Amino acid sequence: TSSRSSSFRLKLEETVQRCREDEERRTEMASHFQAKLTDIQAQIEQHSARNDKLCRENANLTDKLELLVNQSEVRDEVRGEGREGVSSTSFRGR
């Protein structure tokens, strides 16, 4: 019985030791996983902030482009009216 009980104790100690090692590995993996999640979250926030900034810049550039196009159209209309007036008066004078 003495050898059985020492064998049982030995197996019990080995099992307890394996459980501790497994728990340490799980804790390390969970910690590593949490660190990775934190890094990813920081990157997402950084990219989101950059994306928001680029969207604002894009909207601003769109507004500026629309303004330039409108100014160009008005300028072309004014020039076109001026040409029509000049050409019609020059033909009338002849």
Rosetta blueprint (number, residue, H / E / L):
1 T L
2 S H
3 S H
4 R H
5 S H
6 S H
7 S H
8 F H
9 R H
10 L H
11 K H
12 L H
13 E H
14 E H
15 T H
16 V H
17 Q H
18 R H
19 C H
20 R H
21 E H
22 D H
23 E H
24 E H
25 R H
26 R H
27 T H
28 E H
29 M H
30 A H
31 S H
32 H H
33 F H
34 Q H
35 A H
36 K H
37 L H
38 T H
39 D H
40 I H
41 Q H
42 A H
43 Q H
44 I H
45 E H
46 Q H
47 H H
48 S H
49 A H
50 R H
51 N H
52 D H
53 K H
54 L H
55 C H
56 R H
57 E H
58 N H
59 A H
60 N H
61 L H
62 T H
63 D H
64 K H
65 L H
66 E H
67 L H
68 L H
69 V H
70 N H
71 Q H
72 S H
73 E H
74 V H
75 R H
76 D H
77 E H
78 V H
79 R H
80 G H
81 E H
82 G H
83 R H
84 E H
85 G H
86 V H
87 S H
88 S H
89 T H
90 S H
91 F H
92 R H
93 G H
94 R L
